[in-house]
Amino acid sequence: DLHALQGLERGLLRIAGVTTTEYFIAHWLQRFAQRHPGIEVDLSVDNRDRIIQRLQDERCDLAVMMMPPPTLDLETLDCLDNPLVVIGPRHHPWAQRRKVPAKALNGVPWLAREPGSGTRLATEQHLQALGVQPQERMTLGSNEALKHAVAAGMGLAVLSRHALNRDPALEGLAVLPVAGFPVRRQWKLVWRRDRRLALPAQAFIDEARQILGELSA
Ligand code: PGA
C-alpha cells in the first residue's frame, strides 16, 4: 500500500522559509514527516535576501516566501494569505478608534525589519503607494525583537498577522486600524524551474497541494 511504499523512501528535503513562515511551517512539516518517515528534513529560516541567495546557490530545494525574485526562473505555488498589519503598543490611543487615516502615519516614530527583509520591502512599497512617510527610528533583525520594541513603546511597525498571537494584547500589542491596511500578500512555495527536483522536494510539493486542496474545500 501507498504508505508502506512511502516508508521505504529515503532522502533529504532541504526547505527554506522566510522568517514569517516559522509560525506555520512546522504544521506542514509535521504532516510531511508523518507520511514520509524515511525522509530527513532540513528547514532553514532566514530573511528574503538570504533565502534568494540559498535558491541561487542550490543550498535548498524549495523555499517559501512572499515575493519571489524576478531574477530567478522559478515555479510558484500560492500557499496562504499573509496579511501585513500596523502594530502599536497595547494601549495606543489609535487602538480605540474605528479608523485612522493613512496620513496619520506621517512622521510617527517607526520601527522596521532590516534591509533584506521581504516584510520591510513590502512595507516600503505599500507606504510609498499610500504616499505616507513615517520616521524610521530603528531597524530590528527579527520579528520577535521588533514586537518587543513596539510593545515597549519605541514606535509603530508593520508585521505579518501570523507573527502575532491570536490575541496580540497578551504580548503587549494592538493591531491599529489604519486605512489602507492590512497589506494583502501571500506566501508562495517556490522552486527552480531550471533544475531537476529531488524526490523529497516533489513529495513535499504533492503534500502541499493536498493540504491546500483540503483548506479550500
Ligand atoms: P522576511 O520575510 O521579512 O523575513 O524577509 C517576509 C517575506 O519575504 O515573505
Residues whose N, C-alpha, C, O or C-beta is under 5 A from the ligand:
A	BS01	PGA	V18 T19 T20 D46 N47 R48 M65 M66 M67 G116 S117 G118 T119 R120
